[in-house]
Amino acid sequence: MNQGERDEILFKLSTAHYSPGQIRNPGGSAMSVQIPDPQTLSGYSDHALTNLANSVGLGKAPPRAKSDCEIQHNGKWISVSLKSNRGASATILNHTHRAGVLAAAHRIGYNMRQLDTCVQRYHDLRSRGVLPEDVSNSDPNSPFGAHASALIPIVNYFLMRGTGGGDSPYPANYVGVISNPFVGLNGISLSDANTYIAQNWHNIRFCMRHKNPSSSPDSNPWNVIHDGRVRGELHIRLL
């Protein structure tokens, strides 16, 4: 597992240690269980850490979950998408054809016009050698960077609520940024998705990739050949 995935498990276990009964996996139950001192967990292998987390119901979240855990906050359970600021980049949208993005847009009443324009501009600039495959919003040539207000609603959906294939059975209400995974709830800061995305907009990267090309009518508008391959799947990640 990468550092971000490891920190998520460490945070959940340390929270169960310091705040018994105040954390659970999505769809799971809160349990008061005996967890080793979190400082000793840094020496656990990935395999040992995963086994421990699974044994107490705090392993990886269920398939298609956008929430990584639920925690007690101000007397109620909230669903949290965990992001470690010590780890690798976090994927927001994974290699999705335009048809999948369009389906998500229909579910939330989102107008695709600005995103389509940005993707067309990306392909044009890349064809002219102005852009690399991955372009950060901090890049002055980014066709996405100047359009935060128009793009944040669809980015929010993919971060917190679903994928191109459908709504998540376990959406997230908040983003929890892990700064220290060994001290439980004191080691994260919570924010709503729009605030989190806006604050990190300059660190978000957009790219069009070749993974599993689709020639469907809804996907074709994004299909452009670069370096001999069709690049028509949108990938969004946060550095």
C-alpha positions, 0 to 999 in steps of 0.5 A: 500500500502507498503512504496515503493508504497506510495513514488511513488505516493508522488513523482509524486504528489510533482513533479506535485506541484513543476514542473507543466506540467513536469510529466505524467503517461505512456500513459497520458498527462501532466497537470498543476493542483493544488496539495496541499503542499507535506509536508501535504500529509504525513498525507493523508491515503492511500485511500485519497492519491490514490484518489488524485493521480487518480483525477489528472492522476498520480495514479498507472501506466497502467497494464503491464507498466514497467515505473511508470511515464514520466518526462521532462529531458534535454528537452525531455520526459523519461520513469522512473521506480521508486524505493524508498530507504525508502521502502520494497524490490522491485520485479524484476521478479515475480514467473516465470516458465522457459518457460516464462524466455525462451520466454523472452530470445528468444525476446532479443537473450539471451543465457540461459546456464549460468542461467540454470547452476545457477538454477541447482546449486541452487537446488543442494545446497538447497537440501544439506541444504547449501542455504535457499529458498531466497539467496542474491548475497552477500551470498558467497554460492550464485550460482548467485552472481559471474555471474553478467556479464552473468545475468544482461542482462536478469535481465535488461529485467525484470526490464525495458522492459517486463515479461515472457508473453511479452514486456511491452507496456510502457518500462522504459528508466531509474531507478529513486531512490527516496530518498525524495518523498516530494521535486519533481525532487530534490528527485530522482537520475536517472541511466540507468538499467545496472548501477543500477543493477550492483551497487545493485547486492549484494542486489539482491535475487534469489529464486525458489518458488512454486506458480503455477507449470508447467510441460511443457517441457520448464519448467521441467528443473527447477522443483525440489522438496524441502520440499515436493513441486515443486519449479520451478518458478524464483523470483528475488527481490531487497532488 
